[in-house]
Amino acid sequence: MSSIAPSNSLKARSCSQCSMGELCLPVGLNKEELERLEGIVHVGQALRDGDALFTVGQPFESLYAVRSGMFKTVAIDESGEEHILGFYLPGELVGLEGIYSGRYTCTAVALDTSSICRVEFDQLSGLAGDMRTLQQQMFRLMSKELCSNKNTMSELTAEQKLAQFLVELSDRYAQRGYSATQFALAMSRRDIASYLGMAAETVSRLLKRFQSSQWIAVERRQLEILDKECLIELSLAR
C-alpha cells in the first residue's frame, strides 16, 4: 500500500462546475460564498488502486471529497486482521471521523483509479464561522456519517445484510446521477464480507443464489440489479 503525493495531473474544475457539487459542501452557498470556498479547495489529486489517502494515527488536517472512483476505510485489530468500516463514492466526504480525536482513526485506501479534492479543516472551520449555510452543511454531513453505522445490521441474517448492502449501494449511485441498476463492484468479495461481518465464501454463495433467483446478474466486478423490489423485501423481512 503506497502513500500518495499531491498531483496536478487532473484538470482542475471548480466546485460550481463539479457534477458532484450538490452532494458535497457547496449546497446552498451563494456565489460569493462559493468563491471563498473554492479558494481553499485543492482540486485534482489522483490516486491509483491501493494508494492510501491517509493512514490510522496520522494527524488530522484535511477532509477529502471523492471526485471519481471509490475508497474504503480500514481498521486493523490487535491480531492484525483488517476490518472494512465503509465505502465512499463520488460526492462523499472521507475523514470526518478525525475531527473529534485530532487523528485519523482508520486508513482510507483507493479501490480503483480515483481522484479527490482536499480542504484543510482549519481553513474550512474558519469559513464556516462566517457562513451559516456552510456550517449547517458541515453539521448535516457529520450527522449523516454518525447515522450511517452498521448497528442496525447486527440482527439481520446474512441474506438480509447482503440484500440491504446492494439496495443501499444502488440508491447511492442513483443519487449521484449514475445508473441505479448497473454499476461496478469495485470492492472485492472479501472486502464486502468484512464490511458485512461474514465470510467471503458466504458473500460469493449468496451472490450466486441471488443470481439464480434472477434478482441480480454478476459478471466479474460488474453487477446488474434485475429485481430491486425483491431485494428490498428481503432486506426488510423480520
trRosetta pair geometry for C-beta under 8 A, 3 or more apart (Angstrom, degrees):
i j d omega theta_ij theta_ji phi_ij phi_ji
1 50 5.7 -139 -116 175 61 84
1 51 7.4 127 -169 -130 69 18
1 52 5.2 65 160 -41 110 108
1 107 7.8 39 158 162 157 142
1 109 6.4 -68 -139 -117 123 121
2 48 7.8 23 58 60 123 108
2 50 6.7 62 23 119 83 97
2 51 5.4 -39 77 -113 86 69
2 52 6.9 -163 92 12 33 85
3 51 7.1 77 -159 -164 12 80
3 52 5.2 -40 -102 62 59 103
3 55 7.3 -61 -99 -29 107 117
4 7 7.7 -80 -179 -14 102 106
4 45 6.8 84 150 170 138 113
4 47 5.3 -56 -94 -102 138 96
4 51 4.9 68 -66 173 99 125
4 52 6.8 -149 -11 74 86 52
4 53 6.4 0 14 -109 133 42
6 42 7.2 -63 -132 167 120 137
6 45 5.8 -74 -134 -110 58 104
7 10 7.1 76 111 1 101 86
7 44 6.9 -112 97 132 75 82
7 45 5.6 112 41 -141 82 52
7 46 4.6 -62 79 31 146 91
8 12 7.9 -28 -154 -49 83 100
8 44 6.0 54 -138 108 44 129
9 44 7.1 -175 58 164 49 107
9 46 5.2 -41 59 0 116 143
10 43 7.5 -114 94 143 111 80
10 44 3.6 -163 71 -150 102 95
10 45 7.6 -58 23 9 125 13
10 46 5.5 149 -32 -58 109 104
10 67 7.9 122 156 92 162 153
10 115 5.4 73 -64 -131 164 146
11 44 6.9 -166 69 -108 18 133
12 43 4.5 100 -138 90 85 128
12 44 5.2 -82 -86 -29 65 134
13 17 4.8 -115 -179 91 94 118
13 18 5.5 127 117 -76 112 76
13 43 6.5 -161 46 -180 51 146
13 44 7.9 120 13 -64 71 99
14 17 4.9 84 57 14 79 101
14 18 7.0 -128 100 -23 40 89
14 38 5.1 0 -150 -132 98 140
14 43 7.6 -94 -92 -58 32 159
15 18 5.5 -47 -145 15 34 119
15 21 5.1 112 173 -123 70 109
15 24 7.3 -122 -143 80 103 130
15 25 7.6 -59 -141 69 141 90
15 26 4.7 146 158 -54 128 142
15 34 6.1 -146 81 -166 122 96
15 37 6.2 -16 7 104 160 115
15 38 5.2 -136 8 -84 106 93
15 41 6.4 110 -50 18 109 166
15 117 8.0 97 -84 -156 85 172
16 21 6.5 70 -111 -117 19 162
16 26 7.2 -165 -76 -168 56 162
16 34 5.7 76 -63 159 105 141
16 38 7.4 -43 -9 -65 91 137
17 21 7.7 127 61 -45 24 134
18 21 4.4 127 74 -53 92 89
18 24 7.5 -4 102 18 139 137
18 67 7.1 -93 -146 -129 123 97
19 177 6.6 -85 165 37 117 155
20 23 5.1 -62 -173 46 74 112
20 24 5.8 68 130 -26 91 110
20 65 7.4 163 113 162 128 114
20 66 7.8 -105 169 91 168 68
20 67 6.6 -166 30 -131 141 51
20 90 5.0 -124 -88 156 145 96
20 91 3.7 -143 -161 -80 110 86
20 176 6.6 -4 -111 -144 92 99
21 24 6.0 -72 -148 37 30 105
21 26 4.9 -28 -178 50 95 133
22 26 7.1 -69 -86 78 36 93
22 27 5.7 77 -155 -90 59 87
22 91 8.0 -12 72 -141 57 123
23 27 8.0 75 -69 -55 9 112
23 90 7.8 84 75 125 145 69
23 91 3.2 18 92 -176 137 124
23 92 7.2 -48 144 -60 116 51
23 175 7.0 111 -104 137 128 104
23 176 6.4 -16 -44 -102 164 81
24 27 7.7 171 74 -24 43 87
24 65 4.8 32 -131 -139 131 140
24 91 5.7 -126 -51 -153 82 60
24 92 8.0 -129 -94 -67 75 11
24 93 6.8 117 -139 -58 78 93
24 117 7.8 39 -155 52 160 133
25 37 6.6 -167 112 -164 123 143
25 65 7.2 -102 -6 -74 97 138
25 93 7.7 74 -49 -72 91 129
25 119 7.7 -25 0 15 158 162
25 124 7.8 -95 -131 -144 160 121
25 134 6.7 30 177 -142 102 87
25 137 5.7 115 -151 123 59 136
25 138 7.2 19 -127 -72 100 74
25 141 7.5 -44 -90 -34 71 150
26 29 5.1 -86 -162 25 67 122
26 34 5.7 49 -143 -119 113 98
26 37 6.4 175 -94 88 85 157
27 133 7.8 -144 101 167 66 104
27 137 5.3 155 58 -113 101 129
28 133 4.4 -148 116 -167 114 125
28 136 7.7 -29 73 73 154 118
28 137 6.6 -173 40 -61 116 119
29 33 4.0 -133 -166 98 100 118
29 34 4.5 137 113 -63 122 79
29 37 6.4 -35 -152 -6 172 139
29 131 7.0 8 -117 -174 99 142
29 133 5.7 169 -84 102 60 134
29 134 6.4 40 -85 -66 112 90
30 33 5.1 88 51 15 70 105
30 34 6.8 -133 97 -9 31 94
31 34 5.7 -58 -146 37 27 113
31 35 6.4 28 156 -20 64 105
32 35 5.8 -54 -151 33 30 111
32 36 6.7 30 151 -18 63 104
33 36 5.7 -54 -152 35 34 112
33 37 6.4 34 150 -18 66 105
33 131 5.2 111 -140 -121 123 136
33 133 6.8 59 154 58 169 124
33 134 6.7 -158 178 -40 124 114
34 37 5.6 -53 -148 37 33 112
34 38 6.3 36 153 -21 66 105
35 38 5.6 -50 -144 35 32 113
35 39 6.7 44 151 -31 60 101
36 39 5.6 -49 -159 21 33 120
36 40 7.7 11 154 -4 60 101
36 127 6.1 159 132 -132 114 120
36 131 7.7 173 78 -49 137 137
37 40 6.5 -72 -163 39 37 95
37 41 6.4 35 148 -28 72 112
37 127 6.3 123 -90 169 71 161
37 134 6.9 -180 -82 -106 124 136
38 41 5.5 -58 -141 29 39 115
40 119 5.7 68 122 -145 95 94
40 120 6.7 -99 177 39 108 87
40 123 4.4 -174 -152 138 143 137
40 124 6.7 -175 113 -68 143 64
40 127 6.8 -141 15 -34 148 138
41 117 5.3 -2 -176 177 108 120
41 118 7.4 145 -162 74 58 40
41 119 5.1 -36 -104 -81 66 101
42 45 6.8 44 124 -37 104 111
42 117 6.6 155 78 -166 52 63
42 118 4.4 -17 61 63 110 92
42 119 7.0 179 16 -76 77 45
43 67 7.9 87 -154 -69 80 150
43 117 5.1 -16 -107 -115 61 97
44 67 8.0 -14 -87 18 39 167
44 115 6.5 -28 -142 -167 38 124
44 117 7.6 34 -14 -94 40 69
45 115 6.4 148 76 -158 49 69
45 116 5.1 -30 66 62 105 84
45 117 7.4 150 17 -98 96 23
45 118 6.0 39 -7 -17 142 112
46 113 7.6 -11 -170 -171 95 84
46 114 7.6 153 -158 87 52 45
46 115 5.2 -29 -101 -99 59 89
47 51 4.1 -145 -163 69 99 139
47 53 6.7 -48 -83 -78 158 82
47 69 7.3 -142 68 75 99 168
47 110 4.2 175 123 -48 126 153
47 113 7.4 168 90 -153 57 42
47 114 4.8 -15 64 66 103 90
47 115 7.0 173 18 -86 78 36
47 116 7.1 29 -7 -3 118 104
48 51 5.1 102 53 -26 64 115
48 110 6.5 139 92 86 24 143
48 113 6.0 -18 -124 -103 53 69
49 110 5.9 -125 -112 112 29 98
49 111 6.5 -3 -132 163 83 22
49 112 5.5 -3 -86 -117 96 23
49 113 6.4 -45 -37 -49 81 53
50 109 6.5 -20 -146 -173 28 109
50 110 6.6 -35 27 68 23 87
51 109 7.1 158 82 -152 37 64
51 110 4.8 20 53 21 85 121
52 55 5.4 24 165 -66 143 89
52 107 5.8 -48 -141 -174 115 106
52 108 6.8 114 -163 75 64 55
52 109 5.5 -36 -100 -96 62 74
52 110 8.0 -131 -72 2 18 79
53 64 5.9 -91 178 13 137 174
53 71 6.4 -8 -14 -131 139 141
53 94 6.4 39 101 112 159 145
53 95 7.9 -114 122 -58 124 110
53 108 4.0 -36 50 93 115 112
53 109 7.1 -148 3 -78 84 22
53 110 6.8 113 -45 -44 95 83
53 116 6.8 69 -127 -14 126 162
54 58 5.2 -136 -176 63 96 144
54 64 7.8 -174 -13 -15 113 135
54 95 6.6 66 27 -100 145 112
54 98 8.0 -33 115 -53 155 152
54 104 4.9 166 128 -60 125 168
54 107 6.9 -151 99 -138 55 53
54 108 5.5 40 42 30 76 103
55 58 5.0 99 63 -26 71 120
55 104 6.8 126 87 81 28 136
55 107 4.7 1 -131 -110 55 99
56 75 6.9 100 -86 -121 143 63
56 76 7.2 -142 21 19 156 96
56 103 8.0 59 -178 146 51 103
56 104 5.9 -123 -114 107 35 91
56 105 6.4 3 -135 168 89 22
56 106 5.4 -21 -85 -136 98 14
56 107 5.0 -66 -24 -45 84 81
57 103 5.7 -14 -151 174 28 131
57 104 6.9 -35 28 66 23 79
58 103 6.5 151 75 -160 33 82
58 104 5.0 9 57 26 87 116
59 102 6.8 -31 -149 154 72 79
59 103 5.8 -60 -109 -105 34 75
59 104 8.0 36 87 -4 10 82
60 95 7.0 146 -140 -179 97 103
60 98 3.3 165 -106 155 130 121
60 99 6.8 -156 157 -73 155 29
60 101 7.1 119 -15 80 136 75
60 102 5.3 -153 33 -176 112 29
60 103 5.5 -145 -22 -95 91 14
60 104 5.7 141 -82 -49 82 64
60 121 6.9 8 145 7 94 151
61 120 6.0 -40 159 -136 84 82
61 121 6.5 -171 167 16 30 100
61 122 7.8 -37 -158 -7 66 99
62 95 6.7 2 102 136 58 169
62 118 4.9 9 172 -171 145 98
62 119 6.2 152 -156 76 90 35
62 120 5.2 -57 -95 -99 86 45
62 121 6.1 -164 -108 -24 26 81
63 93 5.5 -8 177 -166 114 114
63 94 7.3 151 -168 71 65 48
63 95 4.9 -169 -123 76 55 120
63 96 6.7 41 -122 -73 112 62
63 118 7.5 156 80 -152 42 54
63 119 5.5 -16 60 62 89 90
63 121 5.8 98 -20 -80 91 89
63 124 6.7 -12 22 -3 121 165
64 93 6.8 139 75 -158 45 61
64 94 4.5 -25 70 60 102 98
64 95 5.5 96 16 -6 87 126
64 108 7.4 174 51 104 143 164
64 116 4.6 -5 -174 -179 107 138
64 117 7.0 154 -158 75 57 46
64 118 5.5 -22 -102 -99 78 70
64 119 8.0 174 -85 21 33 68
65 91 7.3 -10 -173 -139 97 20
65 92 7.5 166 -148 85 62 26
65 93 5.5 -34 -94 -96 68 69
65 94 7.8 177 -85 15 20 77
65 116 6.3 145 72 -164 45 77
65 117 4.5 -8 56 54 103 100
65 119 7.5 36 -10 -1 104 106
66 69 6.8 -123 -165 70 106 76
66 70 7.3 38 -160 -112 148 32
66 71 6.2 -143 -92 2 126 111
66 88 5.3 163 -32 136 144 106
66 89 6.4 175 92 123 148 23
66 90 5.0 -125 117 -105 98 38
66 91 6.7 -39 72 21 89 31
66 92 5.4 10 26 55 117 74
66 93 7.8 -150 0 -83 79 21
66 94 6.5 79 -45 -19 95 111
66 114 6.8 -50 -147 -172 94 118
66 115 7.9 111 -165 83 54 49
66 116 5.8 -45 -105 -105 41 83
67 90 6.1 4 162 -133 17 97
67 114 7.8 133 59 176 73 72
67 115 4.4 -44 65 97 117 95
67 116 5.9 -180 3 -104 92 22
67 117 5.9 97 -51 -24 111 87
68 90 5.7 12 -94 -88 34 121
68 113 7.8 -13 116 114 110 75
68 114 5.9 -174 95 -146 66 54
68 115 4.8 34 40 34 96 95
69 90 7.4 110 43 -63 42 89
69 110 6.1 -5 149 -155 143 100
69 111 7.0 162 170 59 94 73
69 112 4.6 -164 -145 78 94 95
69 113 5.8 -140 -91 97 125 41
69 114 2.5 -121 70 -99 157 83
69 115 6.5 126 7 10 116 54
69 186 7.5 118 -170 -132 66 167
70 87 6.2 -2 -178 -175 112 98
70 88 6.6 156 -160 77 61 55
70 89 6.0 -17 -109 -100 88 55
70 110 7.5 115 81 -160 47 58
70 111 4.5 -34 91 52 97 119
70 112 5.6 56 35 19 86 108
70 114 6.5 -131 29 -92 31 128
70 186 4.5 148 45 60 140 151
70 187 7.2 -98 125 -45 140 83
71 87 7.2 160 85 -157 47 51
71 88 4.4 -9 59 53 96 109
71 94 5.7 -10 81 -86 153 151
71 108 5.2 13 174 -177 131 98
71 109 6.4 150 -157 74 78 36
71 110 5.7 -48 -100 -98 78 44
71 111 6.3 179 -106 -4 21 91
71 114 6.5 120 -58 -175 84 173
72 84 5.6 -49 -175 -140 122 104
72 85 7.9 131 174 47 75 65
72 86 7.0 170 -152 89 57 44
72 87 5.4 -25 -99 -100 74 69
72 88 7.5 -174 -80 13 26 80
72 108 7.3 170 85 -149 37 55
72 109 5.5 -19 60 60 84 91
72 111 5.6 81 -15 -57 98 114
72 187 6.2 102 -69 -106 128 112
72 191 6.0 -87 -107 -159 161 133
73 84 7.3 109 75 -163 53 59
73 85 4.4 -52 96 62 103 109
73 86 4.9 18 34 50 110 86
73 87 8.0 -144 12 -69 74 28
73 88 7.3 68 -27 -21 96 111
73 94 7.1 176 -67 -148 111 102
73 106 4.5 61 176 118 101 142
73 107 7.0 154 -156 77 58 40
73 108 5.2 -28 -98 -94 75 72
73 109 7.8 155 -96 16 27 73
74 82 5.6 -24 -164 -162 116 101
74 83 6.9 140 -158 72 62 45
74 84 6.0 -35 -100 -103 72 52
74 85 6.7 -166 -86 6 18 92
74 106 5.9 154 67 -179 36 101
74 107 4.8 -29 63 65 95 93
74 108 7.7 168 15 -85 79 24
74 109 6.1 16 -4 1 124 117
75 82 7.6 141 77 -157 40 52
75 83 4.9 -24 66 64 88 100
75 85 5.7 73 -10 -46 103 118
75 105 7.4 -14 -98 141 111 78
75 106 4.9 -69 -69 -114 80 96
75 107 7.7 158 -80 17 36 78
76 80 6.2 -14 -176 -145 109 36
76 81 7.0 155 -154 74 63 33
76 82 5.8 -32 -99 -97 73 58
76 83 7.4 171 -90 16 23 80
76 107 7.9 30 -19 5 99 121
77 80 7.2 -49 72 18 66 17
77 81 5.1 -5 40 56 108 87
77 83 6.3 67 -33 -17 99 119
82 194 6.6 -24 110 -138 83 157
83 194 5.7 -172 -141 178 44 109
84 87 7.6 13 173 -53 120 83
84 187 7.7 78 -143 -154 157 136
84 191 5.1 98 -71 -164 154 74
84 192 7.9 -34 61 -71 159 14
84 194 4.1 105 9 100 101 113
84 195 4.1 -54 94 -65 119 81
85 106 5.6 -77 15 -117 148 162
85 195 7.5 -81 15 -117 3 82
86 148 7.2 60 -118 124 133 122
86 195 7.3 112 -88 -130 25 116
87 111 7.6 -4 -138 -17 99 151
87 169 7.9 4 82 -105 139 104
87 187 6.0 -79 -102 -48 135 139
87 191 7.9 92 -77 147 113 122
87 195 7.1 -21 -26 -101 101 157
88 92 4.5 -146 -159 90 88 127
88 93 7.8 -105 -147 76 131 19
88 94 5.1 -47 -71 -74 176 104
88 108 7.6 -8 17 -146 138 115
89 92 5.5 81 57 0 61 122
89 172 5.5 137 20 145 151 120
89 173 6.9 -131 -148 -83 159 62
89 176 6.2 -126 134 -30 125 157
90 176 5.6 115 78 -160 97 145
91 175 7.8 -144 89 114 152 99
91 176 5.3 -167 12 -111 140 109
93 96 5.8 78 113 -47 114 107
93 141 5.8 41 26 180 139 137
93 145 7.8 -70 76 -67 102 124
94 108 5.1 88 172 -126 135 155
94 116 7.5 -63 34 -128 122 136
95 98 5.3 -34 -178 17 77 119
95 104 6.5 -58 -134 -109 83 103
95 108 7.0 -62 -64 -28 79 147
96 99 6.0 -24 -175 -10 54 114
96 141 6.7 -151 -98 132 144 100
96 142 5.7 -176 -172 -108 128 71
96 145 4.7 -151 84 -51 148 172
97 100 7.1 -46 -177 24 50 103
97 101 7.7 9 147 15 73 109
97 104 7.4 77 82 -149 93 56
97 105 5.1 -84 128 35 121 118
97 106 6.9 46 68 11 144 105
97 145 7.1 -148 -59 157 76 137
98 101 6.3 -79 -149 56 47 90
98 102 7.1 -20 173 147 78 3
98 103 6.1 -113 -143 108 95 20
98 104 4.5 -35 -86 -89 126 53
98 105 6.4 -169 -84 -6 65 79
99 121 7.0 -175 -105 -150 84 149
99 142 7.1 -49 34 -114 156 125
101 105 6.0 97 30 -61 149 106
104 107 7.4 89 132 -85 127 40
104 108 7.7 -94 -166 -9 139 98
110 113 7.5 36 162 -115 132 13
110 114 4.4 -155 -139 25 114 128
111 114 7.4 71 44 -43 58 131
111 186 4.3 105 124 136 122 115
111 187 5.7 -51 -143 -79 151 62
111 191 7.7 33 -115 -100 127 179
112 184 7.8 62 -72 116 156 143
112 186 4.7 -79 -34 -145 121 131
119 123 6.8 -121 177 76 83 110
119 124 5.1 81 138 -62 119 120
120 123 4.5 70 78 14 99 109
120 124 6.7 -178 90 -11 48 89
121 124 5.3 -56 -143 40 36 113
121 125 6.0 40 157 -23 70 103
122 125 5.8 -51 -146 34 28 111
122 126 6.6 31 152 -21 61 105
123 126 5.6 -53 -152 33 32 114
123 127 6.6 30 152 -15 65 104
124 127 5.8 -55 -152 37 33 109
124 128 6.2 35 151 -23 67 107
124 134 7.9 -147 -173 164 79 125
124 138 7.5 136 152 -94 114 135
125 128 5.5 -52 -144 35 32 114
125 129 6.6 41 153 -27 62 99
126 129 5.9 -49 -158 23 31 115
126 130 7.4 13 150 -4 60 104
127 130 6.0 -69 -161 42 39 102
127 131 5.8 -5 157 13 77 118
127 134 6.0 -42 125 108 98 164
128 131 6.0 -75 -128 58 31 86
128 134 4.8 -129 -108 111 68 105
128 135 4.2 116 -179 -82 94 74
128 138 5.6 -16 -117 -4 145 146
129 135 7.2 93 -74 -77 26 123
131 134 3.8 50 99 16 121 113
131 135 6.4 166 92 -16 64 84
132 135 5.5 -56 -147 37 32 115
132 136 6.3 33 156 -19 67 106
133 136 5.9 -55 -149 36 29 110
133 137 6.4 30 152 -19 63 106
134 137 5.6 -54 -148 36 33 113
134 138 6.5 36 152 -21 65 102
135 138 5.8 -52 -152 32 31 112
135 139 6.6 30 151 -16 63 104
136 139 5.7 -53 -150 37 34 112
136 140 6.3 38 150 -24 66 105
137 140 5.4 -51 -148 33 34 115
137 141 6.4 32 155 -18 66 104
138 141 5.9 -55 -148 36 31 109
138 142 6.3 28 155 -16 65 107
139 142 5.8 -56 -146 39 31 109
139 143 6.1 33 155 -20 65 108
140 143 5.8 -57 -149 37 28 112
140 144 6.3 31 152 -22 63 106
141 144 5.6 -51 -147 34 32 114
141 145 6.5 35 152 -21 63 102
142 145 5.6 -51 -151 32 34 113
142 146 6.6 34 151 -18 64 103
143 146 5.7 -54 -151 35 34 111
143 147 6.2 23 155 -12 67 111
144 147 5.8 -63 -145 43 30 106
144 148 6.2 34 155 -32 65 110
145 148 5.8 -56 -146 25 29 114
146 149 7.1 -25 175 -23 41 105
149 152 7.9 122 96 2 74 80
150 153 4.5 -33 -179 22 87 124
150 154 7.4 113 132 -44 80 76
150 195 7.7 175 -77 171 153 73
150 196 8.0 -162 -152 -119 144 42
150 197 7.7 157 138 -17 145 118
151 154 6.0 -29 -169 -10 46 115
152 155 7.6 -60 -179 30 44 95
152 156 7.8 45 135 -25 66 114
153 156 5.2 -60 -159 25 56 121
153 161 5.3 71 -161 -116 112 98
153 164 7.0 -161 -105 75 98 149
153 196 7.0 -123 173 -146 148 68
153 197 7.3 145 120 23 123 124
156 160 3.8 -129 -172 94 108 123
156 161 4.9 142 103 -58 126 77
156 164 6.8 -53 -148 -3 170 139
156 235 7.6 -8 -140 -153 139 63
157 160 4.7 95 51 8 76 103
157 161 7.0 -136 94 -8 39 87
158 161 5.7 -52 -148 33 31 114
158 162 6.5 25 158 -14 65 106
158 196 7.5 90 -143 141 69 126
158 198 5.1 95 -125 -105 109 153
158 202 5.4 -80 -168 169 148 132
158 206 6.4 -145 134 -64 103 144
159 162 6.2 -61 -152 38 28 104
159 163 6.2 26 154 -17 65 111
159 206 6.0 -172 -104 -135 64 124
159 209 7.8 -65 -114 91 106 141
159 234 6.2 -90 141 174 104 124
160 163 5.7 -55 -143 39 31 112
160 164 6.1 31 158 -19 66 108
160 234 6.1 -155 -102 146 63 80
160 235 5.3 120 -161 -126 73 45
160 237 6.7 -130 -97 55 116 89
161 164 5.9 -58 -147 37 26 109
161 165 6.3 30 153 -23 63 108
161 196 4.6 119 149 -162 129 115
161 197 7.4 -109 -150 50 163 90
161 198 6.9 153 77 -19 148 129
162 165 5.5 -51 -147 34 33 117
162 166 6.5 29 156 -16 65 104
162 192 7.7 56 -119 161 90 121
162 196 6.5 21 -73 -131 65 167
162 203 6.5 158 -102 -126 127 71
162 206 5.0 130 29 122 168 146
162 207 7.4 -126 -178 -63 144 69
162 210 7.5 -132 121 -41 126 139
163 166 6.0 -58 -151 37 30 107
163 167 6.3 28 153 -18 65 109
163 210 7.6 169 -88 -100 82 130
163 231 4.5 -175 -159 -162 94 77
163 232 7.6 -160 159 -60 111 18
163 234 4.3 -146 -110 92 174 116
163 235 4.2 -149 107 -61 108 89
164 167 5.7 -56 -145 38 31 111
164 168 6.1 27 159 -16 67 109
164 235 3.9 131 -71 -141 76 125
165 168 6.1 -59 -146 39 25 107
165 169 6.2 25 155 -19 62 110
165 192 6.9 109 154 -157 158 101
165 195 7.5 111 -121 106 135 121
165 196 6.1 -62 -55 -81 144 121
166 169 5.7 -54 -144 37 30 112
166 170 6.3 36 154 -22 63 105
166 210 7.9 130 -14 -164 166 167
166 216 7.0 -81 -162 -78 156 141
166 223 7.5 -122 -136 154 110 149
166 225 6.7 147 160 -93 115 116
166 231 5.8 -86 85 -163 118 147
167 170 5.6 -54 -152 34 30 115
167 171 6.5 29 152 -18 64 106
167 228 6.6 114 -114 -161 85 91
167 231 5.2 175 -63 125 101 116
167 232 5.6 116 -116 -83 145 71
167 235 5.7 -92 8 -10 143 159
168 171 5.6 -52 -147 36 34 113
168 172 6.3 34 154 -20 66 106
169 172 5.8 -54 -146 36 31 111
169 173 6.5 31 155 -17 64 104
169 183 7.2 -155 145 78 105 142
170 173 6.0 -57 -151 36 28 109
170 174 6.4 28 153 -19 64 109
170 180 4.8 65 178 -174 89 78
170 181 7.0 38 -140 -79 115 38
170 183 7.4 -179 -105 15 58 132
170 225 5.7 3 -97 -19 138 157
170 228 6.4 -158 128 -119 170 124
171 174 5.7 -56 -148 36 31 113
171 175 6.4 36 153 -24 65 104
171 180 7.0 35 -85 -136 31 110
172 175 5.7 -48 -149 30 32 115
172 176 6.8 20 155 -10 61 109
173 176 5.9 -69 -156 43 33 105
173 178 4.2 -74 179 77 90 116
173 179 6.6 -17 138 76 126 45
173 180 5.9 161 84 -103 101 48
173 183 5.0 -100 -111 -77 164 155
174 177 7.8 77 -177 -48 32 11
174 178 6.8 -95 -78 69 28 65
174 179 7.6 -32 -88 152 69 19
174 180 3.7 15 -71 -80 113 107
178 183 6.2 73 139 -98 129 115
179 182 4.5 -6 112 51 147 79
179 183 6.1 -171 76 -57 91 84
180 225 7.3 -57 133 47 69 134
180 228 7.6 -1 138 -78 109 153
181 224 6.0 27 152 -161 82 70
181 225 4.6 -116 -140 55 66 89
181 226 7.7 94 -163 -72 111 30
181 228 7.2 -99 -100 -47 88 118
182 222 7.3 3 -168 -177 85 96
182 223 7.4 178 -142 92 44 50
182 224 4.9 -5 -99 -106 80 82
182 225 7.7 -133 -58 20 44 71
183 222 7.8 -176 103 -149 23 62
183 223 6.3 -18 67 62 64 90
184 221 5.5 29 -163 132 85 99
184 222 5.9 -43 -104 -99 64 59
184 223 7.4 123 -134 17 15 82
185 192 7.5 -15 -173 -58 121 132
185 218 7.9 -11 6 -135 138 103
185 221 5.0 -136 64 -165 77 72
185 222 7.4 -159 13 -79 81 10
185 223 5.2 66 -32 -17 108 121
186 221 6.6 69 -92 176 30 132
187 191 4.0 -115 -178 87 105 136
187 192 5.7 128 113 -52 120 80
187 195 7.8 9 164 -11 158 138
188 191 4.6 104 52 2 75 99
188 192 7.1 -136 97 -2 44 84
188 200 8.0 -16 134 -131 97 123
189 192 5.7 -53 -150 37 35 113
189 193 6.2 38 151 -22 66 107
189 200 5.0 93 122 -161 98 94
189 203 4.8 168 -168 97 91 129
189 204 5.4 27 -159 -62 153 88
189 207 7.6 -96 -116 -7 112 144
190 193 5.6 -54 -148 36 31 114
190 194 6.4 32 154 -20 64 104
190 200 4.5 -21 -95 -95 63 133
191 194 5.8 -52 -148 35 31 111
191 195 6.4 31 154 -18 64 107
192 195 5.8 -59 -151 38 30 112
192 196 6.2 9 159 -3 67 114
192 200 7.9 104 63 -121 84 71
192 203 5.1 123 95 -138 116 152
193 196 6.1 -68 -141 48 26 98
193 197 8.0 -124 169 49 55 9
193 198 5.2 -101 -152 81 80 70
193 199 5.8 -36 -163 137 136 16
193 200 4.2 -117 -7 -80 159 54
193 202 6.6 121 -123 56 110 93
193 203 4.6 -113 -70 -21 92 130
194 197 7.7 31 -177 -71 27 35
196 203 7.2 131 45 -84 137 109
198 202 4.5 -86 154 72 119 143
198 203 6.5 140 92 -48 114 83
199 202 4.5 103 62 -4 82 102
199 203 7.4 -147 99 -3 50 81
200 203 5.6 -49 -154 32 40 113
200 204 6.5 38 150 -16 68 104
201 204 5.7 -54 -149 38 34 111
201 205 6.1 35 153 -20 67 108
202 205 5.7 -55 -145 38 31 111
202 206 6.1 25 158 -16 66 109
203 206 6.0 -59 -144 40 27 106
203 207 6.3 29 157 -21 64 107
204 207 5.9 -54 -147 34 29 112
204 208 6.6 28 154 -17 62 106
205 208 5.8 -58 -155 36 31 111
205 209 6.4 30 149 -19 66 106
206 209 5.3 -50 -145 36 37 114
206 210 6.2 39 155 -19 68 102
207 210 5.7 -50 -145 37 31 111
207 211 6.3 33 152 -21 62 107
207 216 7.2 -70 -156 81 72 137
207 218 5.7 29 169 -30 116 160
208 211 5.5 -56 -148 37 31 114
208 212 6.3 30 154 -18 66 105
209 212 5.8 -53 -145 37 31 108
209 213 6.4 27 154 -14 63 108
210 213 5.7 -61 -149 42 31 110
210 215 4.5 -77 -172 63 84 118
210 216 4.8 25 131 25 114 109
210 231 7.6 39 -143 -92 124 100
211 214 7.5 36 178 -77 35 30
211 215 7.4 -90 -75 51 24 73
211 216 5.6 -63 -83 80 65 80
211 217 6.2 94 -133 -111 95 37
211 218 5.6 -82 -81 13 132 99
213 227 8.0 -97 125 47 93 135
213 230 7.3 -158 137 142 123 152
214 226 5.6 -85 167 99 69 148
214 227 6.5 67 118 -9 76 124
215 225 7.4 -30 155 -153 68 68
215 226 5.9 169 172 59 17 94
215 227 4.7 -83 -126 56 60 101
215 230 5.0 -116 -112 84 110 129
215 231 5.7 126 -179 -56 126 91
216 223 6.1 -20 -172 -168 120 95
216 224 6.4 149 -165 81 65 53
216 225 5.6 -35 -106 -109 82 49
216 226 5.9 -173 -93 10 21 90
216 227 7.9 -101 -46 36 50 72
216 231 7.7 64 -48 -68 102 129
217 223 7.3 151 80 -159 53 48
217 224 4.3 -4 54 57 99 108
217 226 6.0 82 -19 -41 92 117
218 222 7.3 151 -157 84 48 55
218 223 5.4 -11 -105 -106 75 75
218 224 7.8 -155 -68 26 37 70
219 222 4.8 -13 67 63 89 105
225 228 5.1 49 153 -72 130 87
225 231 6.9 -63 -148 -4 114 149
227 230 4.3 29 127 14 115 116
227 231 6.9 143 102 -15 70 86
228 231 5.4 -57 -154 39 42 113
228 232 6.1 44 150 -22 73 104
229 232 5.6 -52 -147 36 33 113
229 233 6.3 34 154 -20 65 105
230 233 5.6 -51 -145 36 32 112
230 234 6.3 33 155 -19 64 105
231 234 5.8 -55 -148 37 30 111
231 235 6.3 28 155 -18 65 108
232 235 5.8 -57 -146 37 29 109
232 236 6.3 13 160 -8 65 113
233 236 6.2 -69 -146 45 26 102
233 237 6.4 45 154 -48 64 98
234 237 5.7 -37 -149 2 32 118
